[in-house]
Amino acid sequence: MHVTAPTRRRAKRNFRVHFSSILAEEDRAVREGFPVTAVPRTLLDLAIRARPEQLEGYLERAEDRELLDLRAIEDVLARAGGHRGRGRLGQALAIYRPDPAFTRSKFERRFRRAVIAAGLPAPSMNFNVAEYELDAYWPNLRFAVELDLFETHGSRAAFERDHVRHEELKLLGIEMIRITKPRLDREPNAVMRNLAILLERRRFELHRA
């Protein structure tokens, strides 16, 4: 149990006490009758000790529960001053900020976040090539990843279109693999390891050509 107090106090058994001389009204909330810190402030405090993947998980959980208010988090970062969690939370929040990598789903954001965390070059998202939209694309390597969800292949016609699309992209010299959400959930490290190998192999092939 973590408790934030306006004055310095000695920690007691089962409690970790934090000191904050200024706790804005926006940083406060009430949950089941108990005074608590609001979600943005809680994320800021958690960022002090959380590993990067843990902090990303907290943000994703907040998003799943529709509690992720980017403006409120940006506000708490702006007034955080020298708070030790400020830099870490700002870095973890980067994937949610508007940037050239337009994403349409949590799956796409999670995939791009995993790619960056693995130290791989960030792909362009929802990139258009020859009237085809590619979920994740590395233009310099002409390499794409199709992020598969069951909902996007709910008919025989969609299944057939996907095969034609894959064939035409192949004729354009674009290599493409498919990654499903269940697989990324089940074995993210293996997915990123294989992707790194395929990107390096593709880089070698183009350089040799």
N, CA, C and O of each residue as an XYZ file, in Angstrom:
836
protein
N       0.846     -1.183      0.000
C       0.000      0.000      0.000
C       0.888      1.241      0.000
O       1.796      1.365      0.821
N       0.618      2.150     -0.920
C       1.381      3.398     -1.013
C       0.473      4.558     -0.603
O      -0.666      4.660     -1.059
N       0.988      5.420      0.254
C       0.227      6.565      0.747
C       1.023      7.840      0.474
O       2.222      7.905      0.744
N       0.338      8.856     -0.066
C       0.974     10.153     -0.299
C       0.478     11.136      0.760
O      -0.728     11.296      0.949
N       1.410     11.792      1.447
C       1.070     12.728      2.520
C       1.692     14.088      2.252
O       2.732     14.171      1.600
N       1.061     15.173      2.752
C       1.604     16.525      2.533
C       2.788     16.854      3.428
O       3.485     17.840      3.188
N       3.027     16.049      4.451
C       4.179     16.263      5.336
C       4.944     14.954      5.457
O       4.390     13.875      5.246
N       6.202     15.058      5.793
C       7.031     13.855      5.897
C       6.624     13.045      7.126
O       6.507     13.572      8.232
N       6.409     11.738      6.895
C       5.995     10.859      7.971
C       6.769      9.555      7.888
O       7.272      9.171      6.832
N       6.848      8.902      9.003
C       7.569      7.635      9.048
C       6.685      6.526      8.478
O       5.498      6.436      8.791
N       7.287      5.684      7.635
C       6.536      4.574      7.052
C       6.189      3.556      8.128
O       6.969      3.321      9.051
N       5.018      2.959      7.998
C       4.579      1.922      8.921
C       4.522      0.586      8.195
O       4.620      0.525      6.969
N       4.365     -0.474      8.964
C       4.313     -1.801      8.379
C       3.176     -1.876      7.356
O       2.061     -1.424      7.612
N       3.485     -2.460      6.188
C       2.532     -2.644      5.087
C       2.178     -1.337      4.375
O       1.324     -1.331      3.488
N       2.823     -0.236      4.751
C       2.567      1.041      4.092
C       3.892      1.657      3.643
O       4.883      1.641      4.374
N       3.886      2.194      2.435
C       5.027      2.989      1.971
C       4.529      4.427      1.837
O       3.617      4.709      1.060
N       5.132      5.320      2.594
C       4.665      6.700      2.636
C       5.505      7.579      1.723
O       6.734      7.541      1.767
N       4.827      8.376      0.889
C       5.489      9.323     -0.007
C       5.129     10.742      0.422
O       4.038     10.997      0.933
N       6.062     11.650      0.205
C       5.859     13.043      0.581
C       5.650     13.899     -0.658
O       6.406     13.805     -1.625
N       4.617     14.737     -0.622
C       4.379     15.697     -1.698
C       3.821     16.964     -1.080
O       2.715     16.976     -0.540
N       4.605     18.033     -1.166
C       4.177     19.294     -0.557
C       3.047     19.942     -1.337
O       2.260     20.709     -0.782
N       2.967     19.629     -2.640
C       1.906     20.200     -3.478
C       1.196     19.070     -4.214
O       1.795     18.382     -5.041
N      -0.065     18.888     -3.913
C      -0.887     17.896     -4.612
C      -2.113     18.635     -5.117
O      -3.049     18.893     -4.361
N      -2.103     18.976     -6.415
C      -3.172     19.794     -6.985
C      -4.517     19.075     -6.887
O      -4.587     17.855     -6.742
N      -5.568     19.868     -6.972
C      -6.913     19.301     -6.905
C      -7.129     18.279     -8.024
O      -7.828     17.282     -7.849
N      -6.505     18.557     -9.191
C      -6.652     17.625    -10.320
C      -5.978     16.283    -10.050
O      -6.278     15.284    -10.705
N      -5.066     16.269     -9.078
C      -4.352     15.033     -8.765
C      -5.090     14.168     -7.749
O      -4.626     13.088     -7.383
N      -6.237     14.651     -7.302
C      -6.988     13.935     -6.272
C      -8.249     13.325     -6.856
O      -8.807     13.834     -7.828
N      -8.688     12.235     -6.256
C      -9.932     11.578     -6.653
C     -10.464     10.817     -5.443
O      -9.803     10.720     -4.409
N     -11.659     10.287     -5.593
C     -12.267      9.481     -4.535
C     -12.721      8.169     -5.142
O     -13.398      8.142     -6.169
N     -12.340      7.090     -4.495
C     -12.687      5.759     -4.985
C     -13.304      4.957     -3.838
O     -12.641      4.677     -2.839
N     -14.579      4.591     -3.991
C     -15.286      3.838     -2.959
C     -15.192      4.528     -1.598
O     -15.056      3.881     -0.559
N     -15.268      5.857     -1.633
C     -15.267      6.618     -0.399
C     -13.904      6.961      0.149
O     -13.801      7.682      1.141
N     -12.843      6.456     -0.482
C     -11.485      6.705      0.001
C     -10.802      7.757     -0.874
O     -10.926      7.707     -2.097
N     -10.083      8.710     -0.270
C      -9.313      9.662     -1.073
C      -8.110      8.965     -1.700
O      -7.331      8.310     -1.007
N      -7.966      9.108     -2.996
C      -6.868      8.470     -3.731
C      -6.280      9.478     -4.711
O      -6.860     10.539     -4.947
N      -5.142      9.143     -5.271
C      -4.592      9.985     -6.334
C      -5.303      9.648     -7.639
O      -5.660      8.494     -7.878
N      -5.508     10.660     -8.484
C      -6.135     10.460     -9.785
C      -5.222      9.621    -10.674
O      -4.026      9.499    -10.410
N      -5.794      9.045    -11.727
C      -5.031      8.146    -12.604
C      -3.758      8.791    -13.144
O      -2.705      8.158    -13.081
N      -3.796     10.032    -13.679
C      -2.547     10.626    -14.198
C      -1.461     10.732    -13.136
O      -0.299     10.424    -13.400
N      -1.838     11.169    -11.930
C      -0.850     11.299    -10.855
C      -0.345      9.930    -10.416
O       0.836      9.768    -10.107
N      -1.236      8.952    -10.390
C      -0.828      7.593    -10.018
C       0.195      7.054    -11.013
O       1.183      6.435    -10.617
N      -0.040      7.290    -12.305
C       0.911      6.847    -13.326
C       2.265      7.534    -13.143
O       3.315      6.911    -13.303
N       2.229      8.821    -12.806
C       3.469      9.569    -12.580
C       4.246      8.972    -11.417
O       5.463      8.806    -11.503
N       3.554      8.650    -10.332
C       4.217      8.083     -9.165
C       4.737      6.672     -9.438
O       5.828      6.309     -9.000
N       3.953      5.885    -10.160
C       4.381      4.525    -10.481
C       5.627      4.524    -11.359
O       6.442      3.603    -11.303
N       5.760      5.566    -12.166
C       6.879      5.637    -13.113
C       8.234      5.703    -12.424
O       9.256      5.426    -13.051
N       8.260      6.065    -11.146
C       9.535      6.188    -10.441
C      10.265      4.853    -10.398
O      11.469      4.787    -10.645
N       9.529      3.793    -10.084
C      10.173      2.488     -9.894
C       9.797      1.444    -10.940
O      10.445      0.400    -11.020
N       8.777      1.697    -11.733
C       8.313      0.693    -12.700
C       9.319      0.507    -13.831
O       9.914      1.468    -14.318
N       9.494     -0.740    -14.235
C      10.295     -1.009    -15.429
C       9.530     -0.506    -16.654
O       8.306     -0.390    -16.603
N      10.227     -0.205    -17.756
C       9.542      0.328    -18.934
C       8.365     -0.522    -19.384
O       7.306      0.010    -19.716
N       8.543     -1.856    -19.399
C       7.445     -2.714    -19.851
C       6.280     -2.695    -18.867
O       5.129     -2.851    -19.272
N       6.567     -2.504    -17.565
C       5.494     -2.402    -16.583
C       4.697     -1.119    -16.796
O       3.466     -1.125    -16.772
N       5.417     -0.023    -17.003
C       4.750      1.259    -17.210
C       3.902      1.234    -18.474
O       2.802      1.786    -18.498
N       4.410      0.599    -19.516
C       3.625      0.449    -20.741
C       2.363     -0.351    -20.471
O       1.301     -0.061    -21.021
N       2.489     -1.377    -19.606
C       1.332     -2.176    -19.242
C       0.301     -1.375    -18.469
O      -0.900     -1.559    -18.666
N       0.755     -0.481    -17.586
C      -0.167      0.373    -16.835
C      -0.941      1.288    -17.791
O      -2.151      1.467    -17.649
N      -0.232      1.858    -18.758
C      -0.888      2.735    -19.729
C      -1.894      1.953    -20.572
O      -2.994      2.433    -20.843
N      -1.510      0.758    -20.977
C      -2.410     -0.060    -21.791
C      -3.652     -0.461    -20.984
O      -4.759     -0.489    -21.521
N      -3.464     -0.771    -19.694
C      -4.598     -1.131    -18.849
C      -5.537      0.060    -18.680
O      -6.758     -0.094    -18.711
N      -4.963      1.244    -18.503
C      -5.790      2.448    -18.388
C      -6.568      2.684    -19.676
O      -7.733      3.081    -19.643
N      -5.917      2.436    -20.815
C      -6.595      2.612    -22.099
C      -7.729      1.608    -22.241
O      -8.815      1.964    -22.698
N      -7.492      0.355    -21.856
C      -8.522     -0.680    -21.948
C      -9.751     -0.315    -21.123
O     -10.880     -0.627    -21.504
N      -9.522      0.349    -19.988
C     -10.626      0.716    -19.091
C     -11.162      2.110    -19.381
O     -11.969      2.645    -18.622
N     -10.703      2.698    -20.495
C     -11.140      4.025    -20.930
C     -10.858      5.081    -19.864
O     -11.663      5.986    -19.644
N      -9.709      4.956    -19.207
C      -9.286      5.908    -18.181
C      -8.056      6.705    -18.615
O      -7.519      7.500    -17.843
N      -7.618      6.488    -19.847
C      -6.397      7.141    -20.314
C      -6.736      8.488    -20.932
O      -7.148      8.563    -22.089
N      -6.562      9.545    -20.159
C      -6.822     10.916    -20.596
C      -5.478     11.568    -20.898
O      -4.790     12.013    -19.980
N      -5.096     11.630    -22.171
C      -3.780     12.131    -22.553
C      -3.580     13.584    -22.130
O      -2.494     13.964    -21.692
N      -4.624     14.390    -22.262
C      -4.492     15.803    -21.880
C      -4.214     15.928    -20.384
O      -3.384     16.739    -19.972
N      -4.904     15.131    -19.572
C      -4.698     15.182    -18.125
C      -3.291     14.727    -17.755
O      -2.674     15.278    -16.843
N      -2.782     13.714    -18.468
C      -1.428     13.232    -18.188
C      -0.401     14.274    -18.609
O       0.586     14.486    -17.906
N      -0.620     14.930    -19.751
C       0.285     15.996    -20.188
C       0.276     17.138    -19.166
O       1.313     17.749    -18.908
N      -0.888     17.425    -18.588
C      -0.984     18.474    -17.582
C      -0.174     18.121    -16.341
O       0.549     18.961    -15.806
N      -0.297     16.876    -15.884
C       0.435     16.489    -14.680
C       1.939     16.482    -14.950
O       2.727     16.787    -14.055
N       2.344     16.138    -16.174
C       3.764     16.193    -16.530
C       4.264     17.639    -16.535
O       5.391     17.915    -16.123
N       3.417     18.558    -17.003
C       3.818     19.969    -17.094
C       4.068     20.575    -15.715
O       4.913     21.458    -15.569
N       3.342     20.106    -14.710
C       3.525     20.691    -13.379
C       4.311     19.771    -12.442
O       4.378     20.005    -11.236
N       4.907     18.712    -13.024
C       5.612     17.721    -12.199
C       6.966     18.221    -11.714
O       7.521     17.670    -10.764
N       7.513     19.266    -12.358
C       8.796     19.799    -11.930
C       9.896     18.757    -11.953
O      10.158     18.146    -12.989
N      10.544     18.551    -10.807
C      11.640     17.585    -10.733
C      11.220     16.202    -10.285
O      12.058     15.423     -9.832
N       9.961     15.882    -10.398
C       9.468     14.546    -10.008
C      10.256     13.467    -10.747
O      10.460     13.558    -11.957
N      10.692     12.458    -10.021
C      11.562     11.432    -10.619
C      10.871     10.566    -11.661
O      11.540      9.898    -12.450
N       9.554     10.566    -11.675
C       8.848      9.759    -12.670
C       8.526     10.505    -13.942
O       8.000      9.924    -14.891
N       8.839     11.797    -13.971
C       8.433     12.647    -15.097
C       9.021     12.186    -16.425
O       8.297     12.023    -17.407
N      10.322     11.977    -16.452
C      10.974     11.588    -17.707
C      10.512     10.231    -18.196
O      10.277     10.042    -19.390
N      10.380      9.284    -17.279
C       9.985      7.931    -17.663
C       8.558      7.896    -18.202
O       8.282      7.239    -19.207
N       7.648      8.611    -17.525
C       6.267      8.628    -18.001
C       6.176      9.330    -19.349
O       5.435      8.892    -20.229
N       6.925     10.418    -19.517
C       6.918     11.121    -20.790
C       7.400     10.239    -21.923
O       6.856     10.279    -23.027
N       8.428      9.437    -21.649
C       8.949      8.537    -22.672
C       7.947      7.446    -23.009
O       7.758      7.115    -24.180
N       7.301      6.883    -21.990
C       6.323      5.825    -22.228
C       5.098      6.353    -22.960
O       4.431      5.615    -23.685
N       4.807      7.634    -22.766
C       3.631      8.239    -23.375
C       3.846      8.600    -24.838
O       2.894      8.923    -25.547
N       5.097      8.547    -25.289
C       5.424      8.999    -26.644
C       4.621      8.268    -27.706
O       4.253      8.862    -28.720
N       4.342      6.978    -27.488
C       3.634      6.192    -28.495
C       2.194      6.666    -28.668
O       1.578      6.413    -29.703
N       1.646      7.362    -27.647
C       0.260      7.825    -27.714
C       0.133      9.233    -28.265
O      -0.958      9.674    -28.628
N       1.263      9.939    -28.325
C       1.212     11.306    -28.818
C       1.069     11.299    -30.339
O       1.543     10.377    -31.003
N       0.410     12.334    -30.900
C       0.286     12.405    -32.352
C       1.661     12.438    -33.005
O       2.529     13.215    -32.606
N       1.852     11.601    -33.996
C       3.094     11.606    -34.760
C       2.799     11.094    -36.157
O       1.663     10.706    -36.432
N       3.788     11.079    -37.059
C       3.522     10.638    -38.420
C       3.042      9.192    -38.510
O       2.475      8.791    -39.526
N       3.261      8.413    -37.467
C       2.850      7.010    -37.499
C       1.398      6.914    -37.047
O       1.120      6.665    -35.874
N       0.484      7.111    -37.977
C      -0.942      7.056    -37.659
C      -1.360      5.615    -37.391
O      -1.142      4.729    -38.217
N      -1.960      5.394    -36.230
C      -2.416      4.049    -35.886
C      -3.917      4.074    -35.658
O      -4.475      5.066    -35.191
N      -4.567      2.951    -36.001
C      -6.023      2.886    -35.889
C      -6.491      2.040    -34.716
O      -7.656      2.118    -34.326
N      -5.613      1.242    -34.153
C      -6.067      0.320    -33.113
C      -5.013      0.165    -32.023
O      -3.847      0.512    -32.210
N      -5.449     -0.364    -30.883
C      -4.528     -0.637    -29.781
C      -3.513     -1.700    -30.189
O      -2.361     -1.666    -29.755
N      -3.945     -2.644    -31.026
C      -3.035     -3.688    -31.502
C      -1.893     -3.066    -32.302
O      -0.735     -3.446    -32.127
N      -2.215     -2.107    -33.185
C      -1.184     -1.451    -33.977
C      -0.223     -0.659    -33.082
O       0.992     -0.705    -33.277
N      -0.772      0.065    -32.102
C       0.090      0.829    -31.197
C       0.972     -0.106    -30.380
O       2.150      0.171    -30.159
N       0.396     -1.205    -29.940
C       1.173     -2.142    -29.137
C       2.297     -2.759    -29.964
O       3.413     -2.928    -29.471
N       2.002     -3.099    -31.226
C       3.031     -3.673    -32.088
C       4.159     -2.671    -32.295
O       5.330     -3.025    -32.153
N       3.829     -1.431    -32.627
C       4.870     -0.425    -32.874
C       5.684     -0.168    -31.607
O       6.900      0.011    -31.670
N       5.011     -0.152    -30.462
C       5.704      0.031    -29.195
C       6.681     -1.105    -28.940
O       7.794     -0.877    -28.466
N       6.263     -2.340    -29.256
C       7.133     -3.504    -29.058
C       8.342     -3.448    -29.986
O       9.449     -3.816    -29.591
N       8.131     -2.986    -31.226
C       9.229     -2.861    -32.188
C      10.275     -1.878    -31.665
O      11.472     -2.166    -31.695
N       9.827     -0.730    -31.190
C      10.746      0.293    -30.681
C      11.469     -0.209    -29.439
O      12.673     -0.005    -29.288
N      10.721     -0.874    -28.540
C      11.323     -1.404    -27.317
C      12.389     -2.448    -27.618
O      13.337     -2.610    -26.850
N      12.234     -3.161    -28.738
C      13.204     -4.179    -29.130
C      14.431     -3.581    -29.804
O      15.351     -4.311    -30.174
N      14.455     -2.256    -29.967
C      15.596     -1.601    -30.587
C      15.598     -1.655    -32.099
O      16.626     -1.416    -32.733
N      14.447     -1.968    -32.684
C      14.338     -2.045    -34.146
C      13.851     -0.710    -34.697
O      13.217      0.062    -33.978
N      14.141     -0.431    -35.972
C      13.658      0.824    -36.556
C      12.136      0.850    -36.588
O      11.495     -0.148    -36.917
N      11.562      2.000    -36.242
C      10.105      2.119    -36.194
C       9.526      2.080    -37.607
O      10.041      2.750    -38.502
N       8.470      1.310    -37.814
C       7.848      1.263    -39.141
C       6.886      2.417    -39.354
O       6.428      3.040    -38.395
N       6.583      2.699    -40.603
C       5.485      3.602    -40.929
C       4.201      2.793    -40.808
O       4.150      1.634    -41.219
N       3.180      3.396    -40.251
C       1.941      2.666    -40.017
C       0.867      3.112    -41.004
O       0.747      4.292    -41.335
N       0.092      2.133    -41.464
C      -1.001      2.384    -42.414
C      -0.489      3.172    -43.626
O      -1.021      4.221    -43.990
N       0.558      2.624    -44.227
C       1.273      3.255    -45.336
C       0.656      2.770    -46.660
O       0.417      1.577    -46.843
N       0.406      3.713    -47.571
C      -0.222      3.366    -48.841
C       0.808      3.122    -49.933
O       1.670      3.961    -50.193
N       0.702      1.952    -50.569
C       1.559      1.585    -51.690
C       0.665      0.994    -52.778
O      -0.012     -0.010    -52.556
N       0.669      1.617    -53.947
C      -0.094      1.105    -55.090
C      -1.543      0.801    -54.704
O      -2.088     -0.250    -55.041
N      -2.150      1.752    -53.987
C      -3.555      1.658    -53.560
C      -3.802      0.588    -52.505
O      -4.951      0.288    -52.182
N      -2.729      0.010    -51.967
C      -2.869     -0.928    -50.857
C      -2.374     -0.259    -49.578
O      -1.344      0.414    -49.579
N      -3.102     -0.446    -48.509
C      -2.690      0.104    -47.226
C      -1.995     -0.983    -46.416
O      -2.575     -2.035    -46.148
N      -0.746     -0.723    -46.028
C       0.048     -1.689    -45.279
C       0.047     -1.308    -43.802
O       0.310     -0.158    -43.452
N      -0.249     -2.274    -42.940
C      -0.358     -1.983    -41.507
C       0.945     -1.412    -40.953
O       0.940     -0.374    -40.291
N       2.052     -2.087    -41.222
C       3.374     -1.623    -40.776
C       4.341     -1.821    -41.936
O       4.402     -2.898    -42.529
N       5.101     -0.764    -42.255
C       5.925     -0.830    -43.467
C       7.248     -0.103    -43.262
O       7.301      1.000    -42.717
N       8.318     -0.760    -43.721
C       9.657     -0.165    -43.731
C       9.984      0.171    -45.185
O      10.445     -0.703    -45.920
N       9.756      1.419    -45.623
C       9.917      1.771    -47.046
C      11.307      1.484    -47.597
O      11.437      1.016    -48.728
N      12.351      1.757    -46.811
C      13.708      1.556    -47.315
C      14.034      0.082    -47.525
O      14.949     -0.250    -48.278
N      13.292     -0.800    -46.865
C      13.520     -2.245    -47.017
C      12.446     -2.914    -47.870
O      12.563     -4.088    -48.224
N      11.403     -2.158    -48.196
C      10.268     -2.727    -48.931
C       9.788     -4.003    -48.219
O       9.633     -5.067    -48.819
N       9.567     -3.841    -46.944
C       9.168     -4.966    -46.088
C       7.958     -4.535    -45.267
O       7.942     -3.447    -44.692
N       6.950     -5.396    -45.219
C       5.706     -5.052    -44.532
C       5.290     -6.147    -43.563
O       5.641     -7.316    -43.718
N       4.533     -5.729    -42.562
C       3.915     -6.670    -41.619
C       2.416     -6.440    -41.644
O       1.946     -5.318    -41.451
N       1.680     -7.492    -41.878
C       0.227     -7.456    -41.797
C      -0.166     -7.890    -40.393
O       0.161     -8.995    -39.960
N      -0.872     -7.013    -39.685
C      -1.293     -7.318    -38.321
C      -2.683     -7.931    -38.384
O      -3.675     -7.239    -38.610
N      -2.734     -9.221    -38.182
C      -3.962     -9.979    -38.391
C      -4.846    -10.030    -37.153
O      -4.410    -10.398    -36.062
N      -6.086     -9.653    -37.357
C      -7.142     -9.848    -36.358
C      -8.215    -10.717    -36.988
O      -8.494    -10.599    -38.181
N      -8.812    -11.582    -36.199
C      -9.839    -12.473    -36.734
C     -10.965    -11.685    -37.382
O     -11.532    -12.102    -38.392
N     -11.287    -10.510    -36.773
C     -12.414     -9.731    -37.257
C     -12.216     -9.225    -38.682
O     -13.187     -8.949    -39.386
N     -10.953     -9.103    -39.110
C     -10.699     -8.555    -40.447
C     -10.756     -9.624    -41.538
O     -10.624     -9.315    -42.722
N     -10.950    -10.861    -41.144
C     -11.004    -11.944    -42.131
C     -12.248    -12.792    -41.895
O     -12.187    -14.018    -41.802
N     -13.373    -12.098    -41.801
C     -14.593    -12.793    -41.428
C     -15.386    -13.386    -42.569
O     -16.480    -13.905    -42.348
N     -14.873    -13.325    -43.777
C     -15.633    -13.870    -44.901
C     -14.691    -14.518    -45.907
O     -13.487    -14.264    -45.916
N     -15.271    -15.358    -46.748
C     -14.499    -16.011    -47.802
C     -13.955    -14.977    -48.792
O     -12.835    -15.105    -49.287
N     -14.768    -13.950    -49.072
C     -14.338    -12.910    -50.016
C     -13.115    -12.171    -49.480
O     -12.176    -11.893    -50.227
N     -13.126    -11.852    -48.174
C     -11.981    -11.172    -47.571
C     -10.748    -12.049    -47.618
O      -9.640    -11.568    -47.854
N     -10.944    -13.335    -47.393
C      -9.838    -14.294    -47.449
C      -9.204    -14.305    -48.836
O      -7.979    -14.304    -48.963
N     -10.037    -14.316    -49.877
C      -9.543    -14.329    -51.257
C      -8.838    -13.012    -51.583
O      -7.783    -13.013    -52.217
N      -9.413    -11.896    -51.155
C      -8.796    -10.587    -51.431
C      -7.408    -10.502    -50.812
O      -6.493     -9.932    -51.407
N      -7.253    -11.061    -49.632
C      -5.959    -11.018    -48.956
C      -4.882    -11.741    -49.751
O      -3.742    -11.283    -49.827
N      -5.246    -12.861    -50.339
C      -4.274    -13.628    -51.115
C      -3.880    -12.893    -52.392
O      -2.711    -12.891    -52.778
N      -4.864    -12.265    -53.048
C      -4.567    -11.484    -54.248
C      -3.667    -10.305    -53.880
O      -2.704    -10.000    -54.584
N      -3.992     -9.652    -52.776
C      -3.205     -8.513    -52.307
C      -1.764     -8.913    -52.033
O      -0.834     -8.213    -52.433
N      -1.579    -10.024    -51.359
C      -0.240    -10.505    -51.038
C       0.549    -10.798    -52.317
O       1.738    -10.495    -52.408
N      -0.124    -11.387    -53.293
C       0.530    -11.735    -54.562
C       0.947    -10.477    -55.325
O       2.048    -10.428    -55.874
N       0.083     -9.463    -55.366
C       0.402     -8.245    -56.109
C       1.525     -7.455    -55.429
O       2.361     -6.850    -56.100
N       1.536     -7.467    -54.104
C       2.633     -6.807    -53.392
C       3.953     -7.523    -53.659
O       5.000     -6.887    -53.777
N       3.897     -8.835    -53.751
C       5.093     -9.623    -54.064
C       5.630     -9.217    -55.436
O       6.841     -9.099    -55.620
N       4.734     -9.006    -56.394
C       5.150     -8.593    -57.735
C       5.769     -7.188    -57.720
O       6.581     -6.855    -58.583
N       5.385     -6.381    -56.749
C       5.959     -5.040    -56.609
C       7.288     -5.055    -55.865
O       7.906     -4.012    -55.651
N       7.716     -6.246    -55.478
C       8.994     -6.369    -54.780
C       8.905     -6.125    -53.289
O       9.913     -5.842    -52.643
N       7.700     -6.232    -52.734
C       7.503     -6.008    -51.302
C       7.312     -7.342    -50.589
O       6.402     -8.107    -50.908
N       8.174     -7.605    -49.629
C       8.044     -8.806    -48.809
C       7.088     -8.504    -47.660
O       7.104     -7.406    -47.104
N       6.257     -9.481    -47.309
C       5.293     -9.254    -46.250
C       5.113    -10.508    -45.409
O       5.042    -11.620    -45.932
N       5.040    -10.311    -44.096
C       4.724    -11.411    -43.191
C       3.474    -11.031    -42.406
O       3.047     -9.877    -42.416
N       2.894    -12.016    -41.729
C       1.692    -11.785    -40.936
C       1.979    -12.084    -39.477
O       2.644    -13.067    -39.151
N       1.476    -11.237    -38.612
C       1.605    -11.445    -37.170
C       0.213    -11.297    -36.562
O      -0.457    -10.288    -36.779
N      -0.213    -12.285    -35.814
C      -1.527    -12.252    -35.195
C      -1.439    -11.702    -33.773
O      -0.396    -11.787    -33.126
N      -2.532    -11.146    -33.305
C      -2.578    -10.629    -31.940
C      -2.366    -11.737    -30.903
O      -1.613    -11.532    -29.951
N      -3.012    -12.919    -31.059
C      -2.762    -13.987    -30.072
C      -1.287    -14.365    -29.978
O      -0.783    -14.639    -28.889
N      -0.594    -14.382    -31.121
C       0.817    -14.758    -31.080
C       1.651    -13.680    -30.403
O       2.558    -13.987    -29.631
N       1.343    -12.405    -30.694
C       2.086    -11.328    -30.040
C       1.831    -11.337    -28.535
O       2.723    -11.027    -27.745
N       0.609    -11.693    -28.146
C       0.290    -11.808    -26.717
C       1.055    -12.965    -26.079
O       1.553    -12.854    -24.959
N       1.139    -14.070    -26.808
C       1.681    -15.313    -26.250
C       3.204    -15.316    -26.196
O       3.793    -15.754    -25.208
N       3.837    -14.828    -27.254
C       5.299    -14.903    -27.328
C       5.890    -13.644    -27.961
O       6.458    -13.711    -29.051
N       5.763    -12.498    -27.290
C       6.251    -11.237    -27.875
C       7.738    -11.233    -28.151
O       8.172    -10.664    -29.153
N       8.539    -11.856    -27.287
C       9.990    -11.858    -27.485
C      10.378    -12.633    -28.739
O      11.251    -12.206    -29.494
N       9.730    -13.767    -28.958
C      10.013    -14.577    -30.145
C       9.600    -13.832    -31.411
O      10.301    -13.880    -32.422
N       8.467    -13.147    -31.354
C       7.995    -12.384    -32.513
C       9.001    -11.294    -32.880
O       9.341    -11.131    -34.052
N       9.480    -10.544    -31.879
C      10.427     -9.471    -32.148
C      11.784    -10.018    -32.591
O      12.454     -9.418    -33.431
N      12.186    -11.155    -32.027
C      13.463    -11.764    -32.430
C      13.410    -12.186    -33.896
O      14.351    -11.933    -34.649
N      12.317    -12.826    -34.304
C      12.178    -13.252    -35.696
C      12.070    -12.060    -36.632
O      12.618    -12.076    -37.735
N      11.363    -11.027    -36.192
C      11.234     -9.827    -37.024
C      12.603     -9.185    -37.240
O      12.913     -8.740    -38.345
N      13.418     -9.137    -36.192
C      14.761     -8.568    -36.313
C      15.589     -9.343    -37.331
O      16.313     -8.748    -38.130
N      15.483    -10.670    -37.302
C      16.228    -11.512    -38.256
C      15.761    -11.245    -39.677
O      16.577    -11.124    -40.590
N      14.447    -11.152    -39.866
C      13.898    -10.939    -41.206
C      14.248     -9.561    -41.751
O      14.525     -9.420    -42.942
N      14.240     -8.542    -40.895
C      14.613     -7.203    -41.346
C      16.083     -7.151    -41.748
O      16.435     -6.541    -42.758
N      16.938     -7.794    -40.955
C      18.361     -7.811    -41.278
C      18.612     -8.599    -42.558
O      19.436     -8.208    -43.385
N      17.900     -9.705    -42.716
C      18.046    -10.508    -43.939
C      17.598     -9.709    -45.158
O      18.234     -9.758    -46.211
N      16.503     -8.975    -45.007
C      16.004     -8.161    -46.110
C      17.001     -7.053    -46.464
O      17.221     -6.759    -47.639
N      17.596     -6.446    -45.445
C      18.596     -5.396    -45.661
C      19.790     -5.950    -46.438
O      20.314     -5.296    -47.340
N      20.212     -7.158    -46.077
C      21.339     -7.794    -46.754
C      20.984     -8.097    -48.216
O      21.798     -7.881    -49.114
N      19.775     -8.594    -48.444
C      19.361     -8.935    -49.804
C      19.338     -7.703    -50.706
O      19.793     -7.761    -51.849
N      18.816     -6.601    -50.203
C      18.750     -5.391    -51.017
C      20.119     -4.800    -51.252
O      20.396     -4.278    -52.332
N      20.981     -4.878    -50.250
C      22.344     -4.368    -50.411
C      23.111     -5.189    -51.442
O      23.866     -4.642    -52.246
N      22.915     -6.495    -51.413
C      23.607     -7.357    -52.362
C      23.110     -7.141    -53.782
O      23.872     -7.236    -54.744
N      21.811     -6.848    -53.897
C      21.239     -6.616    -55.226
C      21.740     -5.301    -55.824
O      21.360     -4.946    -56.940
